[in-house]
Amino acid sequence: MMNWEQLISAKRFGMEEFHAERQENRSEFQRDYDRLIFSAPFRRLQNKTQVFPLPGSVFVHNRLTHSLEVSCVGRSLGNDVAKAIIARQPELQDSFLPEIGSIVSAACLAHDLGNPPFGHSGERAISTFFSEGKGLKLRDPQPNGEQLSSMEWDDLIHFEGNANAFRLLTHQFEGRRKGGFAMTYPTLASIVKYPYSSSLAGNKSKFGFFVSEEESFRKIADELGMVRLNGSPLKYARYPLVYLVEAADDICYQMMDIEDAHKLKILTTEETKKLLMGYFDEKRQQHMQQTFRIVNDVNEQIAYLRSSVIGLLIRECTQVFLDHESEILAGTFEGPLIRKISARPAAAYDHCSQVSIKKIYRSRDVLDIELAGFRIISTLLDLMIEAVTSPEKAYSKLLIDRVSGQYNIKSPVLYERIQAVLDYISGMTDVFALDLYRKINGNSLPAV
């Protein structure tokens, strides 16, 4: 059974020996939040696709705006949960429990940091390059005798943005400090939605850490008293605050994708209103209709409905967490919070999901960006993997010299060289990846 006193620690990863109480107004968890906001990987999210292509005349959500909004919702969820638990257990008032809102909001900022360019098609492009494409040859022993282990191979064919975010935050890149971002243990634990290795990923390609970060996660999980379910391959029960980070993400992507689809005229105003009002009973819907007579700007009406739904879902997910707190702490609770909310909003959420799949995620603009992203990432991977497996070739040397010095691209270990390629490509923005693709193909040259 996990307990809140052990679960929330101010210890920083990579700085354990320097752990000491700071004399300043910001808590350690607020420092996590600020550190992420000012970081280059977070800044690059502004040029990474969320769902729709990056904006032309209509501004839609990118990974940065999505992460900021998820963070706001996560803070509300965390604060509400903390307040309710302290009301039940007043003795926790003097622990770190009141900081749950700060921890969850910081983790929400970081939850998409490891996603490659071009949305989820980027993840699929990387996985299928190894499972179906030219990367398949790496499964066998190489001419120089190098060979990937079965766990390393599982990492590649199940590439996961969530595991990559944990690596980005904890790995000591070349010239960087030990511990990566040196985040607090709770913030790091809160971003790992699937706390097990890629060997247990199955067909869904969901897992929480690469083999290279397995010991890092073990250290964090054991320190926080997370419930271990399996020793090899490594598997833990979820860290409790993961449920709140996941809920914030589930709430935001559903609402914001619908709002963006309305702005892009993929959904009509009537369709959008009907979807969002479906969360409420008849009395509340009548009140909303009265508000529409006061606020007659269509975009403001949709924004009002969206904010109302978000508020409702925050209350619903908070209640689910509190109702199942003992199961969550025991490590026996299964599934996301959003799947356990009450009947009316659950039915409305499912209906929104069905409409999103049919009309949004399969729309031509979304499919076009996925097709382009798949081709761009596959091409870059093909060239870069060839370069690190045959570094003696002249063209390989040119490509390797193009890579930032923070990536261990010249490692004597094959798996580390491949990871360096994935670190490099997954860290690219959509625009940078497209520009490099054009230059490599000779379609674009530097100004002369």
Disulfide bonds with the S-S distance in Angstrom:
none
